[in-house]
């Protein structure tokens, strides 16, 4: 997702269904990997919706998280020109249970150009904002303030 996001950025994410996503929203997806490390297409099996942050952190080893930008949401025209994997779909509009997503860096991104629609079981939620990077806690002996007048 560079340049908008960089590796290691932390995001505050609100759980969502496809009907709550708007074009331009940054979304987090859970995608299952094939044994050789490739990602299954959007029609493959999906995990049940994540209820808590722990559900996302506790992904099975053959699943991964992806961060992408939604470019078409339910009811929008199918962007066949921007997502070749959707060139042959029969419907003129994105189905009610689907999204079309792209990464911001097209030369490196693996997205709807390759696998087509994203389905509800793959959507974790919408990124609300980037969180500050974690900093190590300062030990107590170094964080004590000087006593006034001492």
KAJONOR-V148054 format. One record per run of one state. SS is the DSSP state (alpha for helix, beta for strand, coil for the rest). FROM is the first residue (numbers start at 1). LEN is the number of residues. Records with the same first field share a line. If there is no record, write none. Layout:
SS = FROM-LEN, FROM-LEN
This chain:
coil = 1-9, 16-2, 21-5, 34-5, 40-13, 58-5, 73-4, 78-6, 87-6, 94-4, 103-9, 116-2, 132-8, 144-7
beta = 10-6, 26-8, 39-1, 63-10, 77-1, 93-1, 98-5, 118-2, 123-9
alpha = 18-3, 53-5, 84-3, 112-4, 120-3, 140-4
